[in-house]
Amino acid sequence: MKLSEYYKYYLTLHENPKCKLLHFIGQWVTILFTIFVLYNWYWYLIPLIPFVIYPFAISGHILFGEKGDKPSFNKMGFIKAKISDWIMFKDIMLGRLKIW
């Protein structure tokens, strides 16, 4: 499945604005954590950076997802899910997607 097709599918798993909001918050926390780690050169924390978002994203699916909704990295792979997270973040920042 091409990334553009996957992203369309990914958005169907994030139709609830509250779920998108938690992903959005998680991406900001990831950015802040990355800055903190790099500024202080806590090199041993660098491997954790890709996983910072998941407490936010998974709680969004649990609290606000539809019945049977599960995080997409379980179904289609970690890399496409991470890329789609960032595309959704960009689309929210540009006002293409609403979170409230």
C-alpha positions in Angstrom: 0.0 0.0 0.0 1.4 3.4 -1.0 1.8 6.0 1.7 -0.9 8.3 0.3 -3.4 5.4 0.4 -2.2 4.5 3.9 -2.6 8.1 5.1 -6.2 8.1 3.9 -6.8 4.9 5.9 -4.9 6.4 8.8 -7.3 9.4 8.9 -10.3 7.1 9.2 -8.8 5.7 12.4 -8.5 9.3 13.7 -11.9 10.8 12.9 -12.7 11.8 16.5 -11.2 15.3 17.1 -10.2 14.4 20.6 -8.1 11.5 19.4 -6.4 13.8 16.9 -5.9 16.3 19.7 -4.0 13.7 21.8 -1.8 12.8 18.8 -1.2 16.5 18.3 -0.2 17.0 21.9 2.0 13.9 21.8 3.9 15.3 18.7 4.5 18.6 20.6 5.8 16.7 23.6 8.0 14.7 21.2 9.5 17.9 19.8 10.1 19.4 23.2 11.6 16.1 24.5 13.9 16.0 21.4 15.1 19.6 22.0 15.7 18.8 25.7 17.7 15.6 24.9 19.8 17.3 22.2 20.4 20.5 24.1 21.6 18.7 27.2 23.2 16.0 25.1 21.5 13.1 26.9 22.6 10.8 24.1 21.3 7.7 25.9 17.7 9.0 25.6 17.9 9.5 21.8 16.4 6.0 21.2 13.3 6.9 23.1 12.4 9.9 20.9 10.2 7.9 18.4 8.2 6.4 21.3 7.3 9.6 23.2 4.0 10.0 21.3 2.6 6.6 22.1 1.2 7.2 25.6 -0.8 10.1 24.1 -1.8 8.3 20.9 -2.8 5.0 22.5 -4.8 6.8 25.3 -6.6 8.7 22.5 -7.6 5.5 20.9 -8.7 3.9 24.1 -10.6 6.9 25.4 -12.1 8.3 22.1 -11.7 5.7 19.4 -14.6 3.7 17.9 -15.3 0.2 19.2 -12.6 -2.1 17.9 -10.3 0.9 17.1 -6.7 0.1 17.6 -3.5 2.0 16.9 -2.6 1.6 13.3 1.0 0.5 13.8 -0.4 -2.8 14.9 -2.0 -3.3 11.5 0.3 -1.7 8.9 3.7 -1.2 10.3 5.6 1.2 12.5 7.3 3.4 9.8 4.1 4.3 7.9 2.3 5.0 11.1 5.1 7.4 12.3 5.2 9.2 8.9 1.4 9.5 9.0 1.6 10.9 12.5 3.8 13.7 11.2 1.7 14.3 8.1 -1.4 14.6 10.4 0.5 16.9 12.7 1.4 19.1 9.7 -2.2 19.1 8.4 -3.4 20.2 11.8 -0.8 23.0 12.0 -1.9 24.1 8.5 -5.6 24.1 9.4 -6.5 21.3 7.0 -7.7 19.1 9.9 -9.7 20.3 12.9 -8.9 19.2 16.5 -11.7 21.2 18.2 
